[in-house]
Amino acid sequence: MGVVEVQDPVAPARSGGWKVDVSRGERNGRVSSEWFNRPDDERYLSLDELWASVKGRSERSRSRVVATADIRVEAARDNPERLHLMLPKAHEPVAPTHWAFGQLASIIGAPASYLRQLPAPLAGINLQYGLTNHRAEQVKTFETEDGRTELRAVTGPDYGRIHDYELVEAVQRIAGNGTGDTRWKVPGVLDWSTGVYNPDVEISRDTTTLYASDRDVFLFLVDDHNPIEAGRLPDGSPDLYFRGFYCWNSEVGAKTLGMASFYLRAVCQNRNIWGQEEFQEITIRHSKYAASRFAHEAAPALTRFANSSPQGFVKGIKAARQQIVARTDEDRDNFLRKRGFSKAESSKIIEKVLMEEGRPPESIFDFVQGITRLARDKTQQDARLDMEGRAKKLLDHVG
């Protein structure tokens, strides 16, 4: 990847932040789910702090391909209820993490939950039999030294590892420390009582969106000092957006590498993304050529988004607002019914727009907003995602 110039720090937001309308667009709960499930020791206050942790871990790690028949399973000397593995040419046994044990069981076709219930010696006999008779014959191990040697991952021999620190470094190239030294930073907070989004909130363990565990890394940053105006609200005030992205990886095979970019109107205290538009996602499986794909596809895509002009997005929104597709109740009903919405759904979509805008929908943008608002009422995730996808499809065909 080529050298990327980090953008200069930007001026602070105006006092109090910006009024936004989060009733528009979609709600994205991915970051909120991460935020809710992360203990304090998985939360970091800067990209430098996060990088130091995952980089140090990588420097203490090694990966190698070994024959499964050469792996020996034994009960731990200091704890007969724990299993250790003796790998070829190793001077001491390694202790599999909970995740690695599950991977090992999966590779040999044994149920990990069942093995964990057995006494260690009996579980060891089952594992040893599976490894000795494993038809693929080889696995790739990932061992980390941290006071003792831990086996953090057991994968197929062609597993293409992208280290967690490599993703963090790609983000640092555009976001610096992620704390405001560039335009990209940990997001602020929406005040629900006033509808004002304040980008300047102290980064703490409770507000940070930079996470890493023993099996993954997740980062969410926004450009929330530089609002983008794309049209006007019914009261004449500007409809403001910000750019944002999140990315994730697991160097031990717990998940793919992925990046998602989008525009948003606000982030609340629970780290839900509100008013999301133009969601785009790239995922890369950790296959044989994963590292090459990361270097040539994912990292450059993130850089392009970070450095791109929002004018394409603004023009798209304005075009959707200007494209009138229905002027009568019959037009509105026909427009929605031709796109697969039931009579009841069509009535609710029209009602949503009428309540929010004070008039029935006329433009593509009106219908998209009505559909996304109805999607929020769906209790089943599949139904909600389907409706959000249909709204996005409408925007994609503007013009």
KOLNUGU-560590 format. One record per residue (C-alpha): residue in three letters; residue number from 1; y, z negated, x. Coordinates in steps of 0.1 Angstrom, whole numbers. Each point is the difference from the previous one (the first is absolute). Example, Ala and Ser with C-alpha at 12.3 -4.5 7.8 and 13.67 -1.06 7.14 Angstrom:
REM KOLNUGU-560590
<lummi res="ALA" n="1" c2="-45" c3="-78" c1="123"/>
<lummi res="SER" n="2" c2="34" c3="7" c1="14"/>
END
This chain:
REM KOLNUGU-560590
<lummi res="MET" n="1" c2="0" c3="0" c1="0"/>
<lummi res="GLY" n="2" c2="34" c3="9" c1="13"/>
<lummi res="VAL" n="3" c2="28" c3="-24" c1="7"/>
<lummi res="VAL" n="4" c2="19" c3="-10" c1="-31"/>
<lummi res="GLU" n="5" c2="36" c3="-13" c1="2"/>
<lummi res="VAL" n="6" c2="4" c3="-33" c1="-18"/>
<lummi res="GLN" n="7" c2="30" c3="2" c1="-24"/>
<lummi res="ASP" n="8" c2="30" c3="-22" c1="7"/>
<lummi res="PRO" n="9" c2="5" c3="-31" c1="-21"/>
<lummi res="VAL" n="10" c2="19" c3="5" c1="-32"/>
<lummi res="ALA" n="11" c2="28" c3="-19" c1="-16"/>
<lummi res="PRO" n="12" c2="-9" c3="-30" c1="-22"/>
<lummi res="ALA" n="13" c2="-3" c3="7" c1="-37"/>
<lummi res="ARG" n="14" c2="30" c3="-8" c1="-22"/>
<lummi res="SER" n="15" c2="1" c3="-37" c1="-10"/>
<lummi res="GLY" n="16" c2="-25" c3="-8" c1="-27"/>
<lummi res="GLY" n="17" c2="-20" c3="32" c1="3"/>
<lummi res="TRP" n="18" c2="-3" c3="27" c1="-26"/>
<lummi res="LYS" n="19" c2="-6" c3="2" c1="-38"/>
<lummi res="VAL" n="20" c2="-33" c3="19" c1="-7"/>
<lummi res="ASP" n="21" c2="-19" c3="10" c1="-31"/>
<lummi res="VAL" n="22" c2="-37" c3="-9" c1="6"/>
<lummi res="SER" n="23" c2="-10" c3="10" c1="-35"/>
<lummi res="ARG" n="24" c2="-2" c3="35" c1="14"/>
<lummi res="GLY" n="25" c2="-28" c3="14" c1="21"/>
<lummi res="GLU" n="26" c2="-33" c3="-17" c1="8"/>
<lummi res="ARG" n="27" c2="-10" c3="-34" c1="11"/>
<lummi res="ASN" n="28" c2="-22" c3="-2" c1="31"/>
<lummi res="GLY" n="29" c2="-19" c3="-33" c1="5"/>
<lummi res="ARG" n="30" c2="-18" c3="9" c1="33"/>
<lummi res="VAL" n="31" c2="24" c3="-20" c1="22"/>
<lummi res="SER" n="32" c2="1" c3="-29" c1="-24"/>
<lummi res="SER" n="33" c2="-38" c3="-2" c1="2"/>
<lummi res="GLU" n="34" c2="2" c3="-2" c1="38"/>
<lummi res="TRP" n="35" c2="28" c3="-26" c1="-2"/>
<lummi res="PHE" n="36" c2="-19" c3="-22" c1="-25"/>
<lummi res="ASN" n="37" c2="-33" c3="0" c1="20"/>
<lummi res="ARG" n="38" c2="13" c3="-6" c1="36"/>
<lummi res="PRO" n="39" c2="0" c3="-35" c1="15"/>
<lummi res="ASP" n="40" c2="28" c3="-11" c1="23"/>
<lummi res="ASP" n="41" c2="-19" c3="8" c1="32"/>
<lummi res="GLU" n="42" c2="-2" c3="37" c1="-12"/>
<lummi res="ARG" n="43" c2="37" c3="3" c1="-5"/>
<lummi res="TYR" n="44" c2="24" c3="12" c1="27"/>
<lummi res="LEU" n="45" c2="38" c3="-1" c1="2"/>
<lummi res="SER" n="46" c2="6" c3="31" c1="21"/>
<lummi res="LEU" n="47" c2="-18" c3="31" c1="13"/>
<lummi res="ASP" n="48" c2="2" c3="-13" c1="35"/>
<lummi res="GLU" n="49" c2="-19" c3="-32" c1="-10"/>
<lummi res="LEU" n="50" c2="-25" c3="20" c1="-19"/>
<lummi res="TRP" n="51" c2="-5" c3="25" c1="28"/>
<lummi res="ALA" n="52" c2="-5" c3="-28" c1="26"/>
<lummi res="SER" n="53" c2="-28" c3="-15" c1="-21"/>
<lummi res="VAL" n="54" c2="-20" c3="31" c1="-7"/>
<lummi res="LYS" n="55" c2="7" c3="15" c1="35"/>
<lummi res="GLY" n="56" c2="-12" c3="-31" c1="17"/>
<lummi res="ARG" n="57" c2="-31" c3="0" c1="-21"/>
<lummi res="SER" n="58" c2="-8" c3="36" c1="9"/>
<lummi res="GLU" n="59" c2="4" c3="-7" c1="37"/>
<lummi res="ARG" n="60" c2="-26" c3="-27" c1="-3"/>
<lummi res="SER" n="61" c2="-24" c3="23" c1="-17"/>
<lummi res="ARG" n="62" c2="-26" c3="25" c1="10"/>
<lummi res="SER" n="63" c2="-20" c3="27" c1="-18"/>
<lummi res="ARG" n="64" c2="-34" c3="14" c1="10"/>
<lummi res="VAL" n="65" c2="-29" c3="19" c1="-15"/>
<lummi res="VAL" n="66" c2="-33" c3="-18" c1="2"/>
<lummi res="ALA" n="67" c2="-36" c3="7" c1="-11"/>
<lummi res="THR" n="68" c2="-8" c3="-22" c1="-31"/>
<lummi res="ALA" n="69" c2="-35" c3="-7" c1="14"/>
<lummi res="ASP" n="70" c2="16" c3="-16" c1="30"/>
<lummi res="ILE" n="71" c2="20" c3="-26" c1="-20"/>
<lummi res="ARG" n="72" c2="-16" c3="-34" c1="-2"/>
<lummi res="VAL" n="73" c2="7" c3="-25" c1="-28"/>
<lummi res="GLU" n="74" c2="-3" c3="-37" c1="7"/>
<lummi res="ALA" n="75" c2="12" c3="-33" c1="-16"/>
<lummi res="ALA" n="76" c2="30" c3="-15" c1="18"/>
<lummi res="ARG" n="77" c2="-8" c3="-25" c1="26"/>
<lummi res="ASP" n="78" c2="26" c3="-25" c1="-12"/>
<lummi res="ASN" n="79" c2="-6" c3="7" c1="-37"/>
<lummi res="PRO" n="80" c2="-34" c3="11" c1="-13"/>
<lummi res="GLU" n="81" c2="15" c3="10" c1="-33"/>
<lummi res="ARG" n="82" c2="21" c3="28" c1="17"/>
<lummi res="LEU" n="83" c2="-12" c3="33" c1="13"/>
<lummi res="HIS" n="84" c2="10" c3="15" c1="33"/>
<lummi res="LEU" n="85" c2="-7" c3="34" c1="14"/>
<lummi res="MET" n="86" c2="-10" c3="8" c1="36"/>
<lummi res="LEU" n="87" c2="12" c3="36" c1="8"/>
<lummi res="PRO" n="88" c2="-13" c3="21" c1="29"/>
<lummi res="LYS" n="89" c2="14" c3="-9" c1="34"/>
<lummi res="ALA" n="90" c2="20" c3="-29" c1="-15"/>
<lummi res="HIS" n="91" c2="2" c3="-33" c1="19"/>
<lummi res="GLU" n="92" c2="4" c3="-21" c1="-31"/>
<lummi res="PRO" n="93" c2="-7" c3="3" c1="-38"/>
<lummi res="VAL" n="94" c2="26" c3="11" c1="-24"/>
<lummi res="ALA" n="95" c2="7" c3="-15" c1="-34"/>
<lummi res="PRO" n="96" c2="5" c3="25" c1="-29"/>
<lummi res="THR" n="97" c2="29" c3="-6" c1="-22"/>
<lummi res="HIS" n="98" c2="-6" c3="-1" c1="-38"/>
<lummi res="TRP" n="99" c2="12" c3="36" c1="-2"/>
<lummi res="ALA" n="100" c2="-22" c3="12" c1="29"/>
<lummi res="PHE" n="101" c2="-31" c3="-18" c1="-14"/>
<lummi res="GLY" n="102" c2="5" c3="19" c1="-33"/>
<lummi res="GLN" n="103" c2="3" c3="33" c1="19"/>
<lummi res="LEU" n="104" c2="-31" c3="-7" c1="20"/>
<lummi res="ALA" n="105" c2="-19" c3="-8" c1="-32"/>
<lummi res="SER" n="106" c2="12" c3="32" c1="-17"/>
<lummi res="ILE" n="107" c2="-10" c3="21" c1="30"/>
<lummi res="ILE" n="108" c2="-36" c3="-12" c1="-2"/>
<lummi res="GLY" n="109" c2="0" c3="1" c1="-38"/>
<lummi res="ALA" n="110" c2="-3" c3="-37" c1="-6"/>
<lummi res="PRO" n="111" c2="21" c3="-19" c1="-26"/>
<lummi res="ALA" n="112" c2="25" c3="-22" c1="20"/>
<lummi res="SER" n="113" c2="4" c3="-25" c1="-29"/>
<lummi res="TYR" n="114" c2="-37" c3="-6" c1="0"/>
<lummi res="LEU" n="115" c2="-3" c3="-4" c1="38"/>
<lummi res="ARG" n="116" c2="28" c3="-25" c1="0"/>
<lummi res="GLN" n="117" c2="-19" c3="-22" c1="-24"/>
<lummi res="LEU" n="118" c2="-31" c3="-2" c1="23"/>
<lummi res="PRO" n="119" c2="-5" c3="-25" c1="28"/>
<lummi res="ALA" n="120" c2="13" c3="15" c1="32"/>
<lummi res="PRO" n="121" c2="-35" c3="5" c1="17"/>
<lummi res="LEU" n="122" c2="-13" c3="19" c1="-31"/>
<lummi res="ALA" n="123" c2="31" c3="21" c1="-3"/>
<lummi res="GLY" n="124" c2="-3" c3="8" c1="37"/>
<lummi res="ILE" n="125" c2="-36" c3="12" c1="-4"/>
<lummi res="ASN" n="126" c2="12" c3="24" c1="-28"/>
<lummi res="LEU" n="127" c2="29" c3="13" c1="21"/>
<lummi res="GLN" n="128" c2="-22" c3="4" c1="30"/>
<lummi res="TYR" n="129" c2="-25" c3="20" c1="-19"/>
<lummi res="GLY" n="130" c2="27" c3="22" c1="-15"/>
<lummi res="LEU" n="131" c2="16" c3="7" c1="34"/>
<lummi res="THR" n="132" c2="-32" c3="7" c1="17"/>
<lummi res="ASN" n="133" c2="-10" c3="26" c1="-26"/>
<lummi res="HIS" n="134" c2="35" c3="14" c1="-7"/>
<lummi res="ARG" n="135" c2="-5" c3="38" c1="-2"/>
<lummi res="ALA" n="136" c2="35" c3="9" c1="12"/>
<lummi res="GLU" n="137" c2="-8" c3="-19" c1="32"/>
<lummi res="GLN" n="138" c2="36" c3="-6" c1="12"/>
<lummi res="VAL" n="139" c2="30" c3="-19" c1="-11"/>
<lummi res="LYS" n="140" c2="35" c3="-5" c1="14"/>
<lummi res="THR" n="141" c2="10" c3="-36" c1="5"/>
<lummi res="PHE" n="142" c2="36" c3="-15" c1="3"/>
<lummi res="GLU" n="143" c2="1" c3="-33" c1="18"/>
<lummi res="THR" n="144" c2="31" c3="-22" c1="6"/>
<lummi res="GLU" n="145" c2="4" c3="-29" c1="24"/>
<lummi res="ASP" n="146" c2="19" c3="-29" c1="-14"/>
<lummi res="GLY" n="147" c2="-14" c3="-32" c1="14"/>
<lummi res="ARG" n="148" c2="-34" c3="13" c1="-9"/>
<lummi res="THR" n="149" c2="-12" c3="36" c1="-4"/>
<lummi res="GLU" n="150" c2="0" c3="11" c1="-36"/>
<lummi res="LEU" n="151" c2="-16" c3="31" c1="-14"/>
<lummi res="ARG" n="152" c2="28" c3="13" c1="-23"/>
<lummi res="ALA" n="153" c2="-16" c3="33" c1="-11"/>
<lummi res="VAL" n="154" c2="-33" c3="19" c1="0"/>
<lummi res="THR" n="155" c2="4" c3="37" c1="-10"/>
<lummi res="GLY" n="156" c2="-17" c3="33" c1="4"/>
<lummi res="PRO" n="157" c2="2" c3="15" c1="35"/>
<lummi res="ASP" n="158" c2="25" c3="27" c1="-11"/>
<lummi res="TYR" n="159" c2="25" c3="-25" c1="-15"/>
<lummi res="GLY" n="160" c2="35" c3="11" c1="11"/>
<lummi res="ARG" n="161" c2="19" c3="-32" c1="6"/>
<lummi res="ILE" n="162" c2="38" c3="0" c1="-5"/>
<lummi res="HIS" n="163" c2="12" c3="-33" c1="14"/>
<lummi res="ASP" n="164" c2="23" c3="-21" c1="-22"/>
<lummi res="TYR" n="165" c2="26" c3="-2" c1="27"/>
<lummi res="GLU" n="166" c2="2" c3="39" c1="1"/>
<lummi res="LEU" n="167" c2="12" c3="0" c1="-36"/>
<lummi res="VAL" n="168" c2="25" c3="-28" c1="7"/>
<lummi res="GLU" n="169" c2="13" c3="20" c1="30"/>
<lummi res="ALA" n="170" c2="5" c3="31" c1="-22"/>
<lummi res="VAL" n="171" c2="21" c3="-21" c1="-24"/>
<lummi res="GLN" n="172" c2="20" c3="-16" c1="28"/>
<lummi res="ARG" n="173" c2="11" c3="35" c1="12"/>
<lummi res="ILE" n="174" c2="20" c3="4" c1="-32"/>
<lummi res="ALA" n="175" c2="5" c3="-36" c1="-11"/>
<lummi res="GLY" n="176" c2="7" c3="-19" c1="32"/>
<lummi res="ASN" n="177" c2="-7" c3="-37" c1="-7"/>
<lummi res="GLY" n="178" c2="-1" c3="5" c1="-38"/>
<lummi res="THR" n="179" c2="27" c3="-27" c1="-5"/>
<lummi res="GLY" n="180" c2="31" c3="21" c1="-3"/>
<lummi res="ASP" n="181" c2="6" c3="13" c1="35"/>
<lummi res="THR" n="182" c2="-6" c3="35" c1="-16"/>
<lummi res="ARG" n="183" c2="4" c3="12" c1="-35"/>
<lummi res="TRP" n="184" c2="-37" c3="-9" c1="-7"/>
<lummi res="LYS" n="185" c2="-6" c3="-37" c1="-7"/>
<lummi res="VAL" n="186" c2="-19" c3="-26" c1="-21"/>
<lummi res="PRO" n="187" c2="13" c3="4" c1="-36"/>
<lummi res="GLY" n="188" c2="24" c3="-22" c1="-18"/>
<lummi res="VAL" n="189" c2="-4" c3="-15" c1="-35"/>
<lummi res="LEU" n="190" c2="9" c3="10" c1="-35"/>
<lummi res="ASP" n="191" c2="19" c3="-26" c1="-21"/>
<lummi res="TRP" n="192" c2="-15" c3="4" c1="-34"/>
<lummi res="SER" n="193" c2="28" c3="-19" c1="-17"/>
<lummi res="THR" n="194" c2="27" c3="24" c1="11"/>
<lummi res="GLY" n="195" c2="-20" c3="32" c1="8"/>
<lummi res="VAL" n="196" c2="15" c3="0" c1="35"/>
<lummi res="TYR" n="197" c2="-22" c3="9" c1="30"/>
<lummi res="ASN" n="198" c2="11" c3="-19" c1="31"/>
<lummi res="PRO" n="199" c2="-13" c3="15" c1="33"/>
<lummi res="ASP" n="200" c2="12" c3="-29" c1="21"/>
<lummi res="VAL" n="201" c2="-26" c3="-27" c1="-4"/>
<lummi res="GLU" n="202" c2="-12" c3="-23" c1="28"/>
<lummi res="ILE" n="203" c2="-34" c3="11" c1="13"/>
<lummi res="SER" n="204" c2="-24" c3="-29" c1="-3"/>
<lummi res="ARG" n="205" c2="-38" c3="-5" c1="-4"/>
<lummi res="ASP" n="206" c2="6" c3="3" c1="-38"/>
<lummi res="THR" n="207" c2="21" c3="32" c1="1"/>
<lummi res="THR" n="208" c2="-15" c3="20" c1="28"/>
<lummi res="THR" n="209" c2="-20" c3="32" c1="-6"/>
<lummi res="LEU" n="210" c2="-16" c3="2" c1="35"/>
<lummi res="TYR" n="211" c2="-36" c3="-11" c1="-1"/>
<lummi res="ALA" n="212" c2="-31" c3="-1" c1="22"/>
<lummi res="SER" n="213" c2="-34" c3="-17" c1="-3"/>
<lummi res="ASP" n="214" c2="-31" c3="1" c1="22"/>
<lummi res="ARG" n="215" c2="-10" c3="32" c1="-18"/>
<lummi res="ASP" n="216" c2="32" c3="19" c1="-9"/>
<lummi res="VAL" n="217" c2="37" c3="6" c1="2"/>
<lummi res="PHE" n="218" c2="25" c3="8" c1="-28"/>
<lummi res="LEU" n="219" c2="38" c3="7" c1="3"/>
<lummi res="PHE" n="220" c2="27" c3="8" c1="-26"/>
<lummi res="LEU" n="221" c2="35" c3="9" c1="9"/>
<lummi res="VAL" n="222" c2="30" c3="14" c1="-19"/>
<lummi res="ASP" n="223" c2="34" c3="16" c1="8"/>
<lummi res="ASP" n="224" c2="19" c3="-22" c1="-24"/>
<lummi res="HIS" n="225" c2="34" c3="0" c1="16"/>
<lummi res="ASN" n="226" c2="5" c3="37" c1="-9"/>
<lummi res="PRO" n="227" c2="-3" c3="6" c1="-37"/>
<lummi res="ILE" n="228" c2="-6" c3="35" c1="-13"/>
<lummi res="GLU" n="229" c2="18" c3="11" c1="-32"/>
<lummi res="ALA" n="230" c2="-20" c3="24" c1="-22"/>
<lummi res="GLY" n="231" c2="19" c3="3" c1="-33"/>
<lummi res="ARG" n="232" c2="15" c3="-24" c1="-23"/>
<lummi res="LEU" n="233" c2="-13" c3="-27" c1="-24"/>
<lummi res="PRO" n="234" c2="9" c3="0" c1="-37"/>
<lummi res="ASP" n="235" c2="30" c3="-23" c1="7"/>
<lummi res="GLY" n="236" c2="14" c3="24" c1="26"/>
<lummi res="SER" n="237" c2="-10" c3="-21" c1="30"/>
<lummi res="PRO" n="238" c2="-19" c3="16" c1="29"/>
<lummi res="ASP" n="239" c2="-38" c3="1" c1="-1"/>
<lummi res="LEU" n="240" c2="-8" c3="-14" c1="35"/>
<lummi res="TYR" n="241" c2="-32" c3="4" c1="21"/>
<lummi res="PHE" n="242" c2="-11" c3="-11" c1="34"/>
<lummi res="ARG" n="243" c2="-27" c3="15" c1="23"/>
<lummi res="GLY" n="244" c2="-31" c3="-20" c1="8"/>
<lummi res="PHE" n="245" c2="-34" c3="3" c1="15"/>
<lummi res="TYR" n="246" c2="-31" c3="-21" c1="7"/>
<lummi res="CYS" n="247" c2="-30" c3="6" c1="22"/>
<lummi res="TRP" n="248" c2="-33" c3="-17" c1="8"/>
<lummi res="ASN" n="249" c2="-29" c3="2" c1="23"/>
<lummi res="SER" n="250" c2="-32" c3="-18" c1="10"/>
<lummi res="GLU" n="251" c2="-13" c3="4" c1="35"/>
<lummi res="VAL" n="252" c2="-33" c3="-16" c1="-11"/>
<lummi res="GLY" n="253" c2="-8" c3="24" c1="-28"/>
<lummi res="ALA" n="254" c2="11" c3="-21" c1="-30"/>
<lummi res="LYS" n="255" c2="23" c3="27" c1="-13"/>
<lummi res="THR" n="256" c2="13" c3="35" c1="9"/>
<lummi res="LEU" n="257" c2="33" c3="6" c1="18"/>
<lummi res="GLY" n="258" c2="27" c3="9" c1="-25"/>
<lummi res="MET" n="259" c2="37" c3="5" c1="-6"/>
<lummi res="ALA" n="260" c2="20" c3="3" c1="-32"/>
<lummi res="SER" n="261" c2="36" c3="10" c1="-4"/>
<lummi res="PHE" n="262" c2="22" c3="-1" c1="-31"/>
<lummi res="TYR" n="263" c2="34" c3="-8" c1="-15"/>
<lummi res="LEU" n="264" c2="5" c3="-33" c1="-18"/>
<lummi res="ARG" n="265" c2="28" c3="-18" c1="-18"/>
<lummi res="ALA" n="266" c2="-9" c3="-36" c1="9"/>
<lummi res="VAL" n="267" c2="-25" c3="-25" c1="14"/>
<lummi res="CYS" n="268" c2="-4" c3="-33" c1="-18"/>
<lummi res="GLN" n="269" c2="-8" c3="-34" c1="14"/>
<lummi res="ASN" n="270" c2="-37" c3="5" c1="-6"/>
<lummi res="ARG" n="271" c2="3" c3="32" c1="20"/>
<lummi res="ASN" n="272" c2="-7" c3="24" c1="-29"/>
<lummi res="ILE" n="273" c2="17" c3="34" c1="5"/>
<lummi res="TRP" n="274" c2="21" c3="10" c1="-30"/>
<lummi res="GLY" n="275" c2="13" c3="33" c1="-11"/>
<lummi res="GLN" n="276" c2="-22" c3="20" c1="23"/>
<lummi res="GLU" n="277" c2="3" c3="38" c1="2"/>
<lummi res="GLU" n="278" c2="-15" c3="28" c1="21"/>
<lummi res="PHE" n="279" c2="-30" c3="-19" c1="13"/>
<lummi res="GLN" n="280" c2="-19" c3="18" c1="28"/>
<lummi res="GLU" n="281" c2="-30" c3="-13" c1="19"/>
<lummi res="ILE" n="282" c2="-21" c3="10" c1="31"/>
<lummi res="THR" n="283" c2="-33" c3="-16" c1="8"/>
<lummi res="ILE" n="284" c2="-23" c3="5" c1="30"/>
<lummi res="ARG" n="285" c2="-36" c3="-11" c1="2"/>
<lummi res="HIS" n="286" c2="-11" c3="-14" c1="33"/>
<lummi res="SER" n="287" c2="-23" c3="29" c1="7"/>
<lummi res="LYS" n="288" c2="-6" c3="16" c1="34"/>
<lummi res="TYR" n="289" c2="34" c3="17" c1="3"/>
<lummi res="ALA" n="290" c2="21" c3="-27" c1="-17"/>
<lummi res="ALA" n="291" c2="21" c3="-8" c1="30"/>
<lummi res="SER" n="292" c2="10" c3="36" c1="4"/>
<lummi res="ARG" n="293" c2="9" c3="4" c1="-37"/>
<lummi res="PHE" n="294" c2="21" c3="-32" c1="2"/>
<lummi res="ALA" n="295" c2="20" c3="14" c1="30"/>
<lummi res="HIS" n="296" c2="4" c3="35" c1="-15"/>
<lummi res="GLU" n="297" c2="3" c3="-7" c1="-38"/>
<lummi res="ALA" n="298" c2="7" c3="-35" c1="-11"/>
<lummi res="ALA" n="299" c2="25" c3="-13" c1="26"/>
<lummi res="PRO" n="300" c2="21" c3="32" c1="-1"/>
<lummi res="ALA" n="301" c2="1" c3="-1" c1="-38"/>
<lummi res="LEU" n="302" c2="13" c3="-35" c1="1"/>
<lummi res="THR" n="303" c2="27" c3="10" c1="25"/>
<lummi res="ARG" n="304" c2="10" c3="30" c1="-21"/>
<lummi res="PHE" n="305" c2="5" c3="-22" c1="-30"/>
<lummi res="ALA" n="306" c2="19" c3="-26" c1="19"/>
<lummi res="ASN" n="307" c2="24" c3="26" c1="14"/>
<lummi res="SER" n="308" c2="2" c3="24" c1="-29"/>
<lummi res="SER" n="309" c2="29" c3="6" c1="-23"/>
<lummi res="PRO" n="310" c2="-4" c3="-13" c1="-36"/>
<lummi res="GLN" n="311" c2="18" c3="31" c1="-14"/>
<lummi res="GLY" n="312" c2="-33" c3="17" c1="-10"/>
<lummi res="PHE" n="313" c2="-8" c3="-31" c1="-21"/>
<lummi res="VAL" n="314" c2="35" c3="-2" c1="-15"/>
<lummi res="LYS" n="315" c2="-1" c3="37" c1="-9"/>
<lummi res="GLY" n="316" c2="-34" c3="-4" c1="-17"/>
<lummi res="ILE" n="317" c2="12" c3="-29" c1="-21"/>
<lummi res="LYS" n="318" c2="32" c3="18" c1="-10"/>
<lummi res="ALA" n="319" c2="-20" c3="32" c1="-9"/>
<lummi res="ALA" n="320" c2="-23" c3="-21" c1="-22"/>
<lummi res="ARG" n="321" c2="30" c3="-15" c1="-17"/>
<lummi res="GLN" n="322" c2="15" c3="34" c1="-6"/>
<lummi res="GLN" n="323" c2="-32" c3="17" c1="-12"/>
<lummi res="ILE" n="324" c2="2" c3="-3" c1="-38"/>
<lummi res="VAL" n="325" c2="-34" c3="5" c1="-17"/>
<lummi res="ALA" n="326" c2="5" c3="-14" c1="-34"/>
<lummi res="ARG" n="327" c2="30" c3="-2" c1="-24"/>
<lummi res="THR" n="328" c2="-18" c3="-9" c1="-33"/>
<lummi res="ASP" n="329" c2="-26" c3="-25" c1="-11"/>
<lummi res="GLU" n="330" c2="-25" c3="29" c1="-4"/>
<lummi res="ASP" n="331" c2="8" c3="12" c1="36"/>
<lummi res="ARG" n="332" c2="-6" c3="-35" c1="13"/>
<lummi res="ASP" n="333" c2="-33" c3="-5" c1="-18"/>
<lummi res="ASN" n="334" c2="-13" c3="35" c1="10"/>
<lummi res="PHE" n="335" c2="11" c3="-5" c1="37"/>
<lummi res="LEU" n="336" c2="-21" c3="-32" c1="3"/>
<lummi res="ARG" n="337" c2="-30" c3="11" c1="-21"/>
<lummi res="LYS" n="338" c2="-4" c3="32" c1="21"/>
<lummi res="ARG" n="339" c2="-3" c3="-23" c1="30"/>
<lummi res="GLY" n="340" c2="-28" c3="-20" c1="-14"/>
<lummi res="PHE" n="341" c2="18" c3="-30" c1="-15"/>
<lummi res="SER" n="342" c2="-13" c3="-12" c1="-34"/>
<lummi res="LYS" n="343" c2="23" c3="-2" c1="-30"/>
<lummi res="ALA" n="344" c2="2" c3="-38" c1="4"/>
<lummi res="GLU" n="345" c2="8" c3="3" c1="37"/>
<lummi res="SER" n="346" c2="27" c3="27" c1="-6"/>
<lummi res="SER" n="347" c2="17" c3="-22" c1="-26"/>
<lummi res="LYS" n="348" c2="0" c3="-30" c1="24"/>
<lummi res="ILE" n="349" c2="14" c3="21" c1="29"/>
<lummi res="ILE" n="350" c2="28" c3="13" c1="-21"/>
<lummi res="GLU" n="351" c2="7" c3="-35" c1="-13"/>
<lummi res="LYS" n="352" c2="2" c3="-14" c1="36"/>
<lummi res="VAL" n="353" c2="26" c3="25" c1="10"/>
<lummi res="LEU" n="354" c2="20" c3="-5" c1="-32"/>
<lummi res="MET" n="355" c2="1" c3="-38" c1="6"/>
<lummi res="GLU" n="356" c2="11" c3="3" c1="37"/>
<lummi res="GLU" n="357" c2="23" c3="30" c1="-2"/>
<lummi res="GLY" n="358" c2="13" c3="-3" c1="-35"/>
<lummi res="ARG" n="359" c2="-11" c3="36" c1="-8"/>
<lummi res="PRO" n="360" c2="-33" c3="19" c1="-3"/>
<lummi res="PRO" n="361" c2="-14" c3="17" c1="31"/>
<lummi res="GLU" n="362" c2="12" c3="35" c1="8"/>
<lummi res="SER" n="363" c2="-6" c3="7" c1="37"/>
<lummi res="ILE" n="364" c2="-30" c3="-1" c1="22"/>
<lummi res="PHE" n="365" c2="14" c3="-31" c1="16"/>
<lummi res="ASP" n="366" c2="3" c3="-17" c1="-34"/>
<lummi res="PHE" n="367" c2="-36" c3="6" c1="-7"/>
<lummi res="VAL" n="368" c2="-12" c3="-11" c1="34"/>
<lummi res="GLN" n="369" c2="19" c3="-33" c1="-4"/>
<lummi res="GLY" n="370" c2="-15" c3="-5" c1="-35"/>
<lummi res="ILE" n="371" c2="-35" c3="6" c1="12"/>
<lummi res="THR" n="372" c2="3" c3="-24" c1="30"/>
<lummi res="ARG" n="373" c2="14" c3="-27" c1="-22"/>
<lummi res="LEU" n="374" c2="-29" c3="4" c1="-24"/>
<lummi res="ALA" n="375" c2="-24" c3="-1" c1="30"/>
<lummi res="ARG" n="376" c2="12" c3="-35" c1="8"/>
<lummi res="ASP" n="377" c2="-13" c3="-11" c1="-34"/>
<lummi res="LYS" n="378" c2="-35" c3="11" c1="8"/>
<lummi res="THR" n="379" c2="-22" c3="-30" c1="8"/>
<lummi res="GLN" n="380" c2="-28" c3="21" c1="16"/>
<lummi res="GLN" n="381" c2="8" c3="12" c1="35"/>
<lummi res="ASP" n="382" c2="-18" c3="34" c1="-5"/>
<lummi res="ALA" n="383" c2="20" c3="8" c1="-31"/>
<lummi res="ARG" n="384" c2="33" c3="-11" c1="17"/>
<lummi res="LEU" n="385" c2="-7" c3="21" c1="31"/>
<lummi res="ASP" n="386" c2="-10" c3="30" c1="-21"/>
<lummi res="MET" n="387" c2="33" c3="-1" c1="-20"/>
<lummi res="GLU" n="388" c2="20" c3="-5" c1="32"/>
<lummi res="GLY" n="389" c2="-17" c3="30" c1="15"/>
<lummi res="ARG" n="390" c2="9" c3="21" c1="-30"/>
<lummi res="ALA" n="391" c2="36" c3="-10" c1="4"/>
<lummi res="LYS" n="392" c2="0" c3="10" c1="36"/>
<lummi res="LYS" n="393" c2="-16" c3="33" c1="-9"/>
<lummi res="LEU" n="394" c2="30" c3="8" c1="-23"/>
<lummi res="LEU" n="395" c2="24" c3="-6" c1="29"/>
<lummi res="ASP" n="396" c2="-20" c3="21" c1="24"/>
<lummi res="HIS" n="397" c2="4" c3="30" c1="-23"/>
<lummi res="VAL" n="398" c2="38" c3="-2" c1="-4"/>
<lummi res="GLY" n="399" c2="18" c3="32" c1="6"/>
END
